Amino acid sequence: MRFLQIVMSSADMSGPKDPAHLAKIRSAIGEAIASGSLLATGALGKRATAAARVSRTGGEFSVEDPPSGEGWMAGGGYSLTEYASKAEAIAAAKEKLEFMGDGVVELMQVSEMHPPPNRAPVSANSPVLPTGVIPYLTIDGASEASAFYQKAFGAKEIARMLGQDGKRLMHCHLEINGGALMLSDNFPDFGLPPVVRSPSYTMQLVVADGDSWWRRALEAGCRAELPFEVAPWGDKYGKLSDPFGVSWALSSPVPK
């Protein structure tokens, strides 16, 4: 889950910053970049000198440079971050305020649809798209399913789109073991049939270290349907079911 952090300090700037404090900030930024939780960061200009408002009313444009009226922010900084949950993002914001001092950190969840995140830039004539057959699951509680798959299978949430009710997911893109998985909530109010459990399909994961994947899935709440052990064809294989009625299989080569 990606969040835009807007940081505002309650204290006015006065004199040079303490070198030890700056070193602590640089260290924290470096650790966040290394962990993958910090994607971009920088300063925000003051509203009175580095902002503008562009409006369109009745087909006519107006530009306020700088904007008039009360400003929602005198200045501060921003960060584009990525965490497994909102709770983790809130905890990180508290840590930031611990060494920043009194202030406010605004958190806004964002999704990135174009260009596809975590992909190398390409030309407009050759866009990078997910390849292969992409499973698309309709689940009652897609947001909870996304959180569960992040815990059980190490999934990474690439993007999400909320429905008009602001609660159900109209679309969610996950990446598991390098492959794409799409989710959405069911919308029976739009004439869609109810979600049917007991599926006749299996989501299969082929991984190098199947034992650790198997343990993580069980600890997260999956139920073993077939034990993870050496199968007649020579690989380790087992089947699981998750709390949302989806069947999963794990396959792993046996070390020679």
Secondary structure, DSSP 4 states (H G I P E B T S, - for coil): -EEEEEEEESSPP-SPPPHHHHHHHHHHHHHHHHHT-EEEEEEE--HHHH--EEEEETTEEEEESSPPS--S-SSEEEEEEE-SSHHHHHHHHHHHHHHH-SEEEEEEEE---SSPTTS----TTS-----S---EEE-TTHHHHHHHHHHHH--EEEEEEE-TTSSSEEEEEEEETTEEEEEE---GGGTPPPP--S-S--EEEE-S-HHHHHHHHHHHT-EEEEEEEE-TTSSEEEEEE-TTS-EEEEEEPPP-
